[in-house]
């Protein structure tokens, strides 16, 4: 397995070793001892799977309290996945990292607690998987505006399909400091 550190502290890209032949392929999507070496938890509170159509953007979400770390991947299709550093004391506060995750590249992205997360579907549809360190709690969830100009994410979709919640996200500068990680 190859592990790539990003410019945002704690955000890691995992590129698992894939064994394949004419019959298909095999790779380990989780191995407690190997991932523990890179600081990931060994116990998870919740696993989620979502299917979304092309152009659907979900995010930018975070919880506080009950901050979630997420290990995300794509089981079918292609998404552009983004982590935003919202830790006020971080040197990369307001910075973001984006990566294409797909069923073809098998990459995984680790987003530690204290970051906001979102993705947009680039293929006709996508089946998205994520392991979470804390259970989802709608009472502690917050949404940052997907196109906050001060963050400046270069989304590959100009006019995404958004939920009402995501349309009403706040600009990062308008999120009360006590709500941030």
C-alpha positions in Angstrom: 0.0 0.0 0.0 1.2 3.5 -0.9 0.4 6.3 1.5 0.6 9.9 0.3 0.6 12.9 2.7 -1.1 16.0 1.5 -0.5 19.7 2.2 -3.1 19.6 4.9 -1.8 18.0 8.1 -3.5 14.6 8.7 -5.2 14.2 5.4 -3.8 11.1 3.7 -4.3 9.3 0.4 -4.2 5.5 0.5 -3.4 3.7 -2.7 -3.9 0.0 -2.0 -2.0 -2.7 -3.8 -4.4 -4.3 -6.3 -3.9 -7.9 -7.5 -5.7 -8.5 -10.8 -5.9 -10.8 -13.7 -8.4 -11.7 -16.5 -10.9 -12.8 -13.8 -11.0 -9.4 -12.0 -9.1 -8.0 -9.0 -8.7 -8.1 -5.3 -7.4 -5.5 -2.8 -7.7 -4.9 1.0 -10.0 -2.0 1.6 -9.3 -2.1 5.3 -6.6 -3.8 7.4 -6.6 -2.7 11.1 -2.8 -3.1 11.7 -1.7 -1.5 8.4 -3.9 1.6 8.8 -3.2 1.9 12.5 0.5 2.6 11.5 -0.7 5.8 9.9 -2.8 7.0 12.8 -6.2 5.8 11.8 -8.6 4.5 14.4 -9.1 0.8 14.8 -12.7 1.1 15.8 -15.4 2.7 13.7 -18.8 4.0 14.8 -20.6 3.8 11.5 -20.2 2.8 7.8 -22.2 4.5 5.1 -22.9 4.0 1.4 -24.6 6.5 -0.8 -25.5 6.5 -4.5 -25.7 9.8 -6.3 -26.4 10.9 -9.9 -24.0 12.9 -12.1 -23.6 16.4 -10.9 -24.8 15.8 -7.3 -22.7 17.7 -4.8 -22.8 16.7 -1.1 -21.2 19.0 1.4 -19.3 20.6 2.8 -20.3 18.9 6.0 -18.8 18.6 9.5 -20.0 17.8 13.0 -19.1 19.5 16.2 -19.4 18.2 18.8 -19.0 14.5 17.8 -16.4 15.4 15.2 -16.1 12.7 12.6 -13.0 11.3 10.9 -13.8 9.6 7.6 -12.1 7.1 5.4 -13.8 7.5 2.0 -13.7 5.6 -1.3 -15.8 5.0 -4.4 -17.2 1.5 -5.1 -18.6 2.4 -8.5 -18.1 5.6 -10.7 -16.0 8.7 -10.2 -16.2 11.6 -7.7 -14.1 14.6 -7.0 -13.6 14.5 -3.2 -12.7 17.5 -1.1 -11.4 18.1 2.5 -11.4 21.6 3.9 -9.3 22.5 7.0 -11.6 24.3 9.4 -9.3 24.0 12.5 -8.9 27.6 13.5 -5.4 27.1 14.9 -4.1 25.2 11.8 -1.5 26.7 9.5 -3.7 25.6 6.6 -7.0 26.9 8.0 -9.4 27.5 5.1 -7.2 25.5 2.8 -8.5 22.5 0.8 -7.4 19.3 -0.8 -9.2 17.7 -3.7 -8.7 14.3 -5.4 -10.5 12.1 -7.9 -11.7 8.9 -6.2 -13.0 6.1 -8.5 -13.8 2.5 -8.7 -10.9 2.3 -11.2 -8.2 3.9 -9.1 -9.2 2.3 -5.8 -7.8 5.3 -3.9 -9.1 6.1 -0.4 -8.9 9.5 1.4 -8.6 9.8 5.2 -10.2 13.0 6.5 -9.4 13.4 10.2 -11.8 14.9 12.7 -11.8 18.7 12.4 -12.2 19.0 8.7 -15.2 19.6 6.5 -15.9 17.2 3.7 -17.7 17.1 0.4 -17.8 15.5 -3.0 -19.3 15.9 -6.4 -20.2 13.1 -8.8 -18.4 13.3 -12.1 -19.5 10.0 -13.7 -23.1 9.1 -14.6 -23.6 7.9 -11.0 -21.4 6.9 -8.2 -21.5 4.6 -5.2 -19.7 6.2 -2.4 -18.5 4.5 0.8 -17.2 6.0 4.0 -16.2 4.7 7.4 -16.9 7.2 10.3 -15.2 7.5 13.7 -18.4 8.9 15.2 -22.1 8.3 14.4 -24.0 10.8 12.4 -25.8 13.3 14.5 -28.0 15.8 12.6 -28.2 18.1 15.7 -24.4 18.6 15.6 -24.0 18.8 11.8 -22.9 22.0 10.1 -22.7 22.9 6.4 -20.2 25.3 4.8 -21.2 26.8 1.5 -19.8 24.5 -1.3 -18.7 27.5 -3.4 -17.4 29.8 -0.6 -15.2 32.2 -2.6 -12.7 32.6 0.2 -12.0 28.8 0.2 -12.0 28.8 -3.6 -12.5 25.1 -4.4 -12.0 24.3 -8.1 -15.0 22.0 -8.4 -15.2 20.2 -11.8 -18.9 20.8 -12.0 -20.1 24.4 -12.5 -23.8 24.0 -11.5 -24.2 21.0 -9.2 -27.4 19.5 -7.9 -27.7 20.5 -4.2 -29.9 19.6 -1.3 -31.7 22.4 0.4 -29.4 22.0 3.4 -26.3 22.4 1.1 -27.7 25.4 -0.7 -28.1 27.1 2.7 -24.5 26.5 3.9 -22.6 29.3 5.5 -19.4 30.9 4.4 -16.5 29.7 6.5 -16.0 33.2 7.9 -19.7 33.2 9.1 -19.5 30.0 11.0 -19.3 30.8 14.7 -15.9 29.9 16.0 -17.3 27.7 18.7 -18.9 25.5 16.0 -15.6 24.9 14.3 -13.4 22.0 15.2 
